[in-house]
């Protein structure tokens, strides 16, 4: 379930990667590493971590109609390193690497490094931040591409937050993001390097108003341009206006939600424009302190690897519940629906009888046990099923039965 959510999120924000990175990280204040770090070596404050993300059986390793199963596990060592500068500045580096092992299918093994750096300094009413990151992964880049292919995501972002008053702040941010696939990355007889390698430049202006101690309202305007390395006919410009609201964990409803309008204009006149509603929501409601209900929704655009359908509208919805059983035990479950509506290029032959639509449904059920320091050991069963109205995508189903253990070396 956790891994599926991460993949869905990757698809939804692919058009404005740099912007999302800048805004999401800058919205929260940095905690003092001198208080939260596990150990100190000279000026460096260190917090190591080690987690078992997945350990168990995958009944459909390659997401094919013919199921091939294997034993797999993923171990994630990492560390947070912080260097504070007085009381106003800090540089933090978060580094970890996924070690993915498959017993029978050695071709699916991989090591995936991930590095994120955050620099921040406060100057009276102004807070400046800088956010470079680098991810080199051989996981599935999205739920559309079933094959594990090596690709990198490099982001450089930054911005400034100005406190106009006690409740009102203005944020300006910008960044450059690059998506690169290796030369041998082939899926469905298509070179992913040729269709998906691109650079995204984005700029954003946001207004944040602290309505109550538990609620913050925002209005964010974003402009971004997409420039492809090998297929310039896919180049496009984006403008999005997103009002939103955020609730702290102490509020009756926690999480965040934003609904707005995106204007997508490809430079190729044969590719259909898009002007419509986009939304992102991740909300939770806790009943009597024992049961938490979750709701998520995402509607946005994402680029496709397909040469005949360059982008699609993605609609995702999810509901779930977590129940404390008493003592250290809990149970969790949920269901997620994902629908991709593809936009084809005008004039292609033969024209499709129906617009290509891809559907994915995911059910999950798990039991957890709380360990020391707030860590959790879980046993989860996840079932995925995909269906499509065209031959572009292969229907499949698969079951994952996995153990997982949260990082136990870092302090809570």
C-alpha positions as CSV (number, residue, x, y, z in Angstrom):
1,X,0.0,0.0,0.0
2,X,2.8,2.4,0.9
3,X,4.7,1.7,-2.2
4,X,1.6,2.1,-4.4
5,X,0.8,5.4,-2.9
6,X,4.4,6.6,-3.7
7,X,4.0,5.5,-7.3
8,X,0.7,7.3,-7.8
9,X,2.1,10.4,-6.3
10,X,5.0,10.3,-8.7
11,X,2.6,10.3,-11.7
12,X,0.4,13.1,-10.4
13,X,3.1,15.7,-9.9
14,X,5.3,14.8,-12.9
15,X,4.5,18.1,-14.7
16,X,5.6,20.4,-11.8
17,X,8.2,18.3,-10.0
18,X,10.4,21.2,-9.0
19,X,7.6,23.3,-7.7
20,X,6.1,20.7,-5.5
21,X,9.5,20.0,-4.0
22,X,10.1,23.6,-3.2
23,X,6.7,24.3,-1.7
24,X,6.1,21.1,0.3
25,X,9.5,21.3,2.0
26,X,9.5,25.0,2.7
27,X,6.0,25.0,4.3
28,X,7.3,23.4,7.5
29,X,9.7,25.0,9.9
30,X,13.0,23.2,10.5
31,X,13.4,21.6,13.9
32,X,16.7,22.3,15.8
33,X,19.0,19.3,14.9
34,X,20.8,19.9,18.2
35,X,17.7,18.7,20.0
36,X,16.5,15.9,17.7
37,X,19.8,14.3,16.4
38,X,20.9,11.0,17.8
39,X,24.6,11.8,18.0
40,X,27.2,14.5,17.3
41,X,30.6,14.4,15.6
42,X,32.2,17.9,15.7
43,X,29.8,20.3,13.9
44,X,27.8,17.4,12.4
45,X,24.5,16.2,14.0
46,X,23.8,12.7,12.9
47,X,20.6,10.5,12.9
48,X,21.1,7.1,11.3
49,X,18.2,4.9,10.2
50,X,17.5,1.4,9.0
51,X,14.2,0.0,7.8
52,X,12.9,-3.1,6.2
53,X,10.4,-1.8,3.7
54,X,9.2,-5.1,2.3
55,X,10.0,-8.7,3.0
56,X,7.8,-11.5,1.5
57,X,6.2,-12.8,-1.6
58,X,5.4,-11.0,-4.9
59,X,3.1,-13.2,-7.0
60,X,3.5,-11.1,-10.1
61,X,7.0,-9.8,-10.3
62,X,6.7,-8.4,-13.9
63,X,3.0,-7.3,-13.8
64,X,2.1,-9.6,-16.7
65,X,-1.0,-11.6,-17.6
66,X,1.1,-14.7,-16.8
67,X,2.0,-14.5,-13.1
68,X,5.6,-15.2,-12.1
69,X,6.2,-15.1,-8.3
70,X,9.4,-14.6,-6.2
71,X,10.6,-13.9,-2.7
72,X,11.8,-10.4,-2.3
73,X,12.9,-7.9,0.4
74,X,14.0,-4.3,0.5
75,X,16.4,-2.9,3.1
76,X,16.8,0.9,3.4
77,X,19.8,2.2,5.4
78,X,20.2,6.0,5.6
79,X,21.2,9.0,7.7
80,X,20.2,12.6,8.3
81,X,23.2,14.9,8.7
82,X,22.7,18.5,9.9
83,X,25.1,21.4,10.3
84,X,23.5,24.4,12.1
85,X,24.9,27.9,11.7
86,X,24.2,29.9,14.8
87,X,20.5,30.2,15.6
88,X,19.3,31.2,12.1
89,X,20.7,28.8,9.6
90,X,21.0,25.1,9.1
91,X,22.1,22.7,6.3
92,X,20.5,19.3,6.3
93,X,21.4,16.3,4.1
94,X,19.1,13.3,4.0
95,X,20.7,10.3,2.3
96,X,19.5,6.7,2.0
97,X,19.7,3.8,-0.5
98,X,17.2,1.1,-1.3
99,X,18.7,-2.4,-1.6
100,X,16.1,-4.5,-3.5
101,X,16.6,-8.2,-3.7
102,X,14.7,-10.9,-5.7
103,X,15.7,-14.5,-5.1
104,X,14.9,-16.1,-8.4
105,X,14.9,-13.2,-10.9
106,X,18.2,-11.6,-10.3
107,X,17.6,-9.1,-13.1
108,X,15.2,-7.3,-10.8
109,X,17.7,-6.6,-8.1
110,X,18.9,-3.0,-7.7
111,X,20.5,-0.4,-5.5
112,X,18.7,3.0,-5.6
113,X,20.4,6.0,-3.9
114,X,18.5,9.0,-2.9
115,X,20.0,12.3,-1.7
116,X,18.2,15.5,-0.6
117,X,19.8,18.6,0.8
118,X,18.1,21.5,2.5
119,X,19.6,24.8,3.3
120,X,17.7,27.5,5.2
121,X,18.5,30.8,6.9
122,X,16.2,33.3,8.6
123,X,16.7,37.0,8.3
124,X,14.2,38.8,10.5
125,X,10.9,38.5,8.5
126,X,12.5,36.7,5.6
127,X,13.3,33.0,5.4
128,X,15.5,31.8,2.5
129,X,15.8,28.1,1.5
130,X,17.6,26.0,-1.1
131,X,16.6,22.5,-2.0
132,X,18.7,20.3,-4.4
133,X,18.0,16.6,-4.7
134,X,19.1,13.6,-6.6
135,X,17.4,10.2,-7.1
136,X,18.8,7.3,-9.1
137,X,16.2,4.5,-9.2
138,X,15.5,1.3,-11.0
139,X,12.0,0.9,-9.6
140,X,8.9,1.2,-11.9
141,X,8.9,5.0,-12.8
142,X,5.1,4.9,-12.7
143,X,2.1,2.5,-12.7
144,X,1.9,3.0,-16.5
145,X,5.3,1.5,-17.1
146,X,5.4,-2.1,-15.8
147,X,9.1,-2.6,-16.4
148,X,11.8,-1.7,-13.9
149,X,14.1,0.7,-15.8
150,X,17.0,2.9,-14.6
151,X,16.2,6.6,-14.5
152,X,17.3,9.7,-12.5
153,X,15.5,12.7,-11.2
154,X,17.6,15.8,-10.5
155,X,16.0,18.8,-8.9
156,X,17.3,22.2,-7.9
157,X,14.8,24.5,-6.2
158,X,14.7,27.4,-3.8
159,X,12.7,30.4,-2.7
160,X,11.9,32.9,0.0
161,X,9.1,33.3,2.5
162,X,8.3,36.8,3.8
163,X,6.2,37.2,6.9
164,X,4.0,40.2,6.2
165,X,2.2,39.9,9.6
166,X,1.7,37.4,12.3
167,X,-0.8,35.4,10.2
168,X,0.0,36.4,6.6
169,X,3.1,35.3,4.6
170,X,4.1,35.4,0.9
171,X,6.3,32.8,-0.7
172,X,8.1,33.0,-4.0
173,X,9.8,29.8,-5.3
174,X,11.3,28.4,-8.4
175,X,13.3,25.4,-9.7
176,X,14.6,23.3,-12.4
177,X,13.9,19.5,-12.6
178,X,15.4,17.0,-15.0
179,X,14.1,13.5,-15.8
180,X,16.6,11.2,-17.5
181,X,16.3,7.6,-18.6
182,X,19.3,5.4,-19.5
183,X,19.9,4.7,-23.2
184,X,18.8,1.1,-22.9
185,X,15.5,1.9,-21.2
186,X,13.0,0.2,-23.6
187,X,9.4,-0.5,-22.8
188,X,6.7,-1.8,-25.2
189,X,9.3,-1.4,-28.1
190,X,9.5,2.3,-27.2
191,X,12.6,4.2,-26.1
192,X,11.8,5.9,-22.8
193,X,14.8,8.0,-23.2
194,X,13.4,9.5,-26.5
195,X,9.8,10.0,-25.2
196,X,10.3,11.0,-21.6
197,X,13.7,12.7,-21.1
198,X,12.9,16.3,-20.3
199,X,13.6,19.5,-18.3
200,X,11.0,21.3,-16.2
201,X,11.4,25.0,-15.2
202,X,8.9,26.4,-12.8
203,X,8.1,29.5,-10.8
204,X,5.4,30.0,-8.1
205,X,3.9,32.7,-6.0
206,X,1.9,31.7,-2.9
207,X,-0.1,33.5,-0.2
208,X,-0.5,31.8,3.1
209,X,-2.9,32.9,5.8
210,X,-3.0,31.3,9.3
211,X,-6.8,31.3,9.9
212,X,-6.6,29.5,13.3
213,X,-3.7,27.9,15.2
214,X,-4.9,24.6,13.5
215,X,-5.8,25.8,10.0
216,X,-3.8,27.5,7.2
217,X,-5.3,28.7,3.9
218,X,-3.2,29.2,0.8
219,X,-3.4,30.4,-2.8
220,X,-0.7,29.2,-5.1
221,X,-0.1,30.2,-8.7
222,X,2.4,28.2,-10.8
223,X,3.9,28.7,-14.2
224,X,6.0,25.9,-15.7
225,X,7.5,24.9,-19.0
226,X,8.3,21.4,-20.2
227,X,11.2,21.0,-22.7
228,X,11.9,17.5,-24.1
229,X,15.4,16.5,-25.1
230,X,14.6,14.3,-28.1
231,X,10.9,14.9,-28.9
232,X,10.4,18.7,-29.0
233,X,6.9,18.1,-30.4
234,X,5.9,17.3,-26.8
235,X,7.0,20.6,-25.4
236,X,4.3,22.4,-23.4
237,X,3.6,25.3,-21.1
238,X,1.5,25.1,-17.9
239,X,-0.3,27.6,-15.7
240,X,-2.1,26.4,-12.5
241,X,-4.0,28.3,-9.8
242,X,-4.6,26.2,-6.6
243,X,-6.4,27.4,-3.5
244,X,-5.9,25.1,-0.6
245,X,-6.1,24.5,3.1
246,X,-3.9,22.6,5.6
247,X,-4.9,21.2,9.0
248,X,-2.5,20.3,11.7
249,X,-2.6,16.8,13.3
250,X,-4.4,18.2,16.3
251,X,-7.4,19.4,14.2
252,X,-10.6,17.4,14.0
253,X,-9.7,16.8,10.3
254,X,-6.0,16.6,9.6
255,X,-4.1,16.8,6.4
256,X,-4.4,19.1,3.3
257,X,-6.6,19.6,0.3
258,X,-6.3,21.9,-2.8
259,X,-8.6,22.3,-5.8
260,X,-7.9,24.5,-8.7
261,X,-7.5,25.0,-12.5
262,X,-4.7,24.0,-14.8
263,X,-4.2,25.3,-18.3
264,X,-2.0,23.0,-20.4
265,X,-0.9,24.2,-23.8
266,X,1.3,21.9,-26.0
267,X,3.3,23.6,-28.7
268,X,2.3,20.9,-31.2
269,X,-1.1,21.9,-32.6
270,X,-2.0,18.2,-33.1
271,X,-1.9,17.6,-29.4
272,X,-5.1,18.4,-27.6
273,X,-5.0,21.3,-25.1
274,X,-6.3,20.9,-21.6
275,X,-8.1,23.4,-19.3
276,X,-9.8,21.9,-16.4
277,X,-10.0,21.1,-12.7
278,X,-7.1,19.6,-10.9
279,X,-7.1,18.5,-7.2
280,X,-4.9,17.0,-4.5
281,X,-6.3,15.9,-1.1
282,X,-5.0,13.8,1.7
283,X,-7.3,14.0,4.7
284,X,-7.9,12.0,7.9
285,X,-10.5,12.0,10.7
286,X,-10.0,10.3,14.0
287,X,-13.0,9.0,15.9
288,X,-12.8,8.8,19.7
289,X,-9.0,8.4,19.5
290,X,-9.1,4.8,18.3
291,X,-10.2,4.8,14.7
292,X,-8.8,7.0,11.9
293,X,-10.6,7.3,8.6
294,X,-8.5,8.3,5.5
295,X,-9.4,9.9,2.2
296,X,-7.2,10.8,-0.7
297,X,-7.9,12.3,-4.1
298,X,-5.7,13.3,-7.0
299,X,-6.6,14.7,-10.4
300,X,-3.9,16.1,-12.7
301,X,-1.9,15.5,-15.9
302,X,1.1,13.3,-16.5
303,X,3.2,12.5,-19.6
304,X,2.9,9.1,-21.1
305,X,5.7,7.0,-22.8
306,X,3.3,6.3,-25.7
307,X,4.2,8.0,-29.0
308,X,0.5,8.1,-30.0
309,X,-0.9,9.3,-26.7
310,X,1.6,11.8,-25.2
311,X,-0.2,12.6,-22.0
312,X,-3.1,11.5,-19.9
313,X,-5.5,12.8,-17.2
314,X,-5.2,10.8,-14.0
315,X,-8.0,10.5,-11.5
316,X,-7.2,8.7,-8.2
317,X,-9.3,8.1,-5.2
318,X,-8.7,6.2,-2.0
319,X,-10.4,5.4,1.3
320,X,-9.1,3.6,4.3
321,X,-9.3,3.1,8.0
322,X,-6.9,2.4,10.9
323,X,-8.1,0.8,14.1
324,X,-6.2,0.6,17.4
325,X,-7.0,-2.9,18.8
326,X,-5.7,-2.3,22.3
327,X,-2.2,-2.7,23.7
328,X,0.4,-2.4,20.9
329,X,-1.7,-3.9,18.1
330,X,-3.6,-2.2,15.2
331,X,-5.3,-3.1,12.0
332,X,-5.4,-1.1,8.8
333,X,-7.2,-1.5,5.4
334,X,-8.1,0.5,2.3
335,X,-8.9,0.6,-1.3
336,X,-7.6,2.8,-4.1
337,X,-8.9,3.5,-7.6
338,X,-6.8,5.0,-10.4
339,X,-8.2,5.9,-13.8
340,X,-6.0,7.2,-16.7
341,X,-7.7,8.9,-19.7
342,X,-5.2,9.2,-22.5
343,X,-5.2,12.1,-25.1
344,X,-4.1,10.9,-28.5
345,X,-2.5,12.9,-31.3
346,X,-4.9,14.2,-33.9
347,X,-4.6,12.6,-37.3
348,X,-2.9,9.3,-36.3
349,X,-3.9,6.2,-38.3
350,X,-5.8,4.2,-37.5
351,X,-7.7,6.4,-35.1
352,X,-8.8,4.6,-31.9
353,X,-12.5,3.7,-31.7
354,X,-12.6,4.8,-28.1
355,X,-10.2,7.0,-26.1
356,X,-7.6,4.8,-24.3
357,X,-8.5,4.3,-20.7
358,X,-6.4,2.4,-18.1
359,X,-7.9,1.3,-14.7
360,X,-6.0,0.1,-11.6
361,X,-7.7,-1.0,-8.4
362,X,-5.7,-1.8,-5.2
363,X,-7.0,-3.4,-2.0
364,X,-4.9,-3.6,1.1
365,X,-5.2,-5.2,4.6
366,X,-2.6,-5.2,7.4
367,X,-1.9,-5.9,11.0
368,X,0.7,-3.9,13.0
369,X,2.5,-4.2,16.3
370,X,4.0,-1.1,17.9
371,X,7.7,-1.5,18.9
372,X,9.8,0.7,21.2
373,X,10.4,4.3,20.3
374,X,7.1,4.5,18.4
375,X,8.3,2.1,15.6
376,X,5.9,-0.3,13.9
377,X,6.2,-3.8,12.6
378,X,3.6,-4.6,10.0
379,X,2.2,-7.6,8.1
380,X,0.4,-6.4,4.9
381,X,-1.5,-8.0,2.1
382,X,-1.9,-5.9,-1.1
383,X,-3.9,-7.0,-4.2
384,X,-3.7,-5.1,-7.5
385,X,-5.7,-5.5,-10.6
386,X,-5.5,-3.6,-13.9
387,X,-7.9,-3.4,-16.8
388,X,-7.8,-1.5,-20.1
389,X,-10.2,-0.9,-23.0
390,X,-7.3,-1.1,-25.5
391,X,-4.4,-3.4,-26.4
392,X,-2.0,-0.6,-25.3
393,X,-1.9,-2.0,-21.8
394,X,-1.9,-5.6,-20.6
395,X,-4.5,-6.5,-17.9
396,X,-2.9,-8.2,-14.9
397,X,-3.4,-9.0,-11.2
398,X,-1.0,-9.6,-8.5
399,X,-0.7,-10.2,-4.7
400,X,2.0,-9.0,-2.4
401,X,2.3,-10.5,1.1
402,X,4.9,-8.5,3.0
403,X,6.5,-7.8,6.4
404,X,7.8,-4.4,7.1
405,X,9.6,-2.7,10.0
406,X,10.0,1.1,10.4
407,X,13.4,2.5,11.0
408,X,14.6,1.6,14.4
409,X,17.9,3.4,14.8
410,X,16.7,7.0,14.6
411,X,15.1,8.7,17.5
412,X,11.3,9.4,17.3
